[in-house]
Amino acid sequence: MAFPTSVNNQITDSVTQANVQVLGDAPAVAMGNLFQATAQALSNAAHNATLAQQQTNIAAQAATTAGVALLYSLDTASTGKATAAILK
């Protein structure tokens, strides 16, 4: 029994139990917050990796398109020069 006060013992006991529950829940709440923050960070990392991969694929596709266009234009230019030389 707690030290004597002018407050009913049932009141002090219920307040003590509520405080003990808060202290008992604190580690679980802290771990829940940690897990939530970690999940958020990993989710952002995965999203950023996906976005970077998409941007890299777009750049590679543009480079490939430019390269193929260059290869096709070389043949056309050499054919045009040869034709011009023949027609002179």
LOZA-681702 format. One line per 2 residues: their letters; for each residue x, y, z of N, C-alpha, C. Coordinates in steps of 0.1 Angstrom, whole numbers, padded with zeros to 4 digits. Layout:
<sites>
a) X:Y:Z:X:Y:Z:X:Y:Z; ...
</sites>
This chain:
<sites>
ma) 0008:-0012:0000:0000:0000:0000:0009:0012:0000; 0005:0023:-0007:0012:0035:-0008:0011:0043:0005
fp) 0020:0053:0005:0019:0061:0018:0006:0068:0019; 0001:0071:0031:-0012:0077:0033:-0013:0091:0027
ts) -0024:0093:0020:-0027:0106:0014:-0042:0109:0017; -0046:0121:0013:-0060:0124:0014:-0068:0119:0002
vn) -0061:0113:-0008:-0068:0108:-0020:-0071:0093:-0017; -0082:0089:-0023:-0086:0075:-0022:-0075:0066:-0027
nq) -0072:0055:-0021:-0061:0046:-0026:-0065:0040:-0040; -0077:0038:-0042:-0081:0033:-0056:-0077:0043:-0067
it) -0078:0056:-0064:-0074:0066:-0074:-0059:0066:-0076; -0052:0066:-0065:-0037:0065:-0067:-0032:0053:-0074
ds) -0039:0041:-0071:-0035:0029:-0077:-0038:0029:-0092; -0049:0035:-0096:-0053:0035:-0110:-0043:0045:-0118
vt) -0040:0056:-0112:-0030:0065:-0118:-0016:0058:-0119; -0012:0051:-0109:0000:0044:-0109:0000:0033:-0120
qa) -0011:0026:-0121:-0012:0016:-0132:-0011:0022:-0146; -0018:0034:-0148:-0018:0040:-0161:-0003:0045:-0164
nv) 0004:0050:-0154:0018:0054:-0156:0027:0042:-0159; 0024:0031:-0153:0032:0019:-0155:0029:0014:-0169
qv) 0017:0015:-0174:0013:0010:-0187:0021:0019:-0197; 0021:0032:-0195:0028:0041:-0205:0043:0038:-0205
lg) 0049:0035:-0194:0063:0031:-0194:0065:0018:-0200; 0056:0009:-0198:0057:-0005:-0204:0055:-0004:-0219
da) 0046:0005:-0224:0044:0006:-0238:0055:0013:-0246; 0063:0021:-0239:0073:0030:-0245:0082:0022:-0254
pa) 0088:0011:-0250:0098:0004:-0259:0091:-0001:-0272; 0079:-0006:-0270:0072:-0011:-0282:0068:0001:-0292
va) 0064:0012:-0286:0061:0023:-0295:0074:0028:-0301; 0085:0029:-0294:0098:0033:-0300:0102:0024:-0311
mg) 0101:0011:-0309:0104:0002:-0320:0095:0003:-0332; 0082:0005:-0329:0073:0007:-0340:0076:0019:-0348
nl) 0080:0030:-0341:0085:0042:-0349:0097:0040:-0357; 0107:0032:-0351:0119:0029:-0358:0116:0020:-0370
fq) 0107:0010:-0369:0104:0002:-0381:0097:0010:-0391; 0088:0019:-0387:0081:0027:-0397:0091:0037:-0404
at) 0100:0043:-0397:0110:0052:-0404:0119:0044:-0413; 0123:0032:-0409:0131:0023:-0417:0124:0019:-0430
aq) 0111:0015:-0428:0104:0011:-0440:0102:0023:-0450; 0100:0035:-0444:0099:0047:-0453:0112:0050:-0460
al) 0123:0048:-0453:0136:0051:-0460:0139:0041:-0471; 0136:0028:-0468:0138:0018:-0478:0129:0019:-0490
sn) 0117:0023:-0487:0107:0026:-0498:0112:0037:-0507; 0117:0048:-0501:0122:0059:-0509:0134:0055:-0517
aa) 0143:0046:-0511:0155:0042:-0518:0151:0033:-0530; 0141:0025:-0528:0137:0016:-0540:0130:0025:-0551
hn) 0123:0035:-0546:0116:0043:-0556:0127:0051:-0564; 0137:0056:-0557:0148:0064:-0563:0156:0055:-0573
at) 0158:0042:-0569:0165:0033:-0578:0157:0030:-0590; 0144:0029:-0589:0136:0026:-0601:0136:0038:-0610
la) 0135:0050:-0604:0135:0062:-0612:0148:0064:-0620; 0159:0061:-0613:0172:0063:-0619:0174:0053:-0630
qq) 0169:0041:-0628:0169:0030:-0639:0161:0035:-0651; 0149:0040:-0649:0141:0045:-0660:0148:0056:-0668
qt) 0154:0065:-0660:0161:0076:-0667:0173:0072:-0675; 0180:0062:-0669:0191:0056:-0677:0187:0049:-0689
ni) 0176:0042:-0688:0171:0035:-0700:0166:0045:-0711; 0161:0056:-0707:0157:0066:-0717:0169:0072:-0723
aa) 0179:0075:-0716:0191:0081:-0721:0198:0071:-0731; 0198:0058:-0727:0204:0048:-0736:0196:0046:-0749
qa) 0183:0047:-0748:0175:0046:-0760:0177:0058:-0769; 0179:0070:-0763:0182:0082:-0771:0195:0081:-0778
at) 0205:0075:-0771:0219:0074:-0776:0218:0064:-0787; 0211:0053:-0785:0210:0042:-0796:0203:0048:-0808
ta) 0193:0055:-0806:0186:0061:-0818:0195:0071:-0825; 0202:0079:-0818:0212:0088:-0825:0223:0081:-0832
gv) 0228:0070:-0826:0238:0062:-0833:0233:0055:-0845; 0221:0050:-0845:0216:0043:-0857:0213:0053:-0868
al) 0208:0065:-0864:0206:0076:-0874:0219:0080:-0880; 0229:0081:-0872:0242:0084:-0878:0247:0074:-0887
ly) 0246:0061:-0883:0250:0050:-0892:0242:0050:-0906; 0229:0053:-0905:0222:0054:-0917:0226:0066:-0926
sl) 0229:0077:-0919:0232:0089:-0927:0246:0088:-0933; 0255:0080:-0927:0268:0078:-0934:0267:0072:-0947
dt) 0259:0061:-0948:0257:0054:-0960:0251:0063:-0971; 0241:0071:-0967:0234:0080:-0976:0244:0091:-0981
as) 0252:0096:-0972:0262:0107:-0976:0272:0101:-0985; 0277:0090:-0983:0287:0084:-0992:0281:0081:-1006
tg) 0269:0076:-1005:0262:0073:-1018:0260:0086:-1026; 0256:0097:-1019:0253:0109:-1025:0266:0115:-1031
ka) 0277:0114:-1024:0290:0119:-1029:0295:0112:-1041; 0293:0098:-1040:0297:0090:-1052:0289:0093:-1064
ta) 0276:0095:-1062:0267:0098:-1073:0270:0112:-1079; 0273:0122:-1070:0277:0135:-1075:0290:0134:-1083
ai) 0300:0126:-1079:0312:0124:-1086:0310:0118:-1100; 0301:0109:-1100:0298:0102:-1113:0291:0111:-1123
lk) 0282:0119:-1117:0274:0128:-1126:0282:0140:-1131; 0294:0143:-1125:0302:0154:-1130:0308:0152:-1144
</sites>
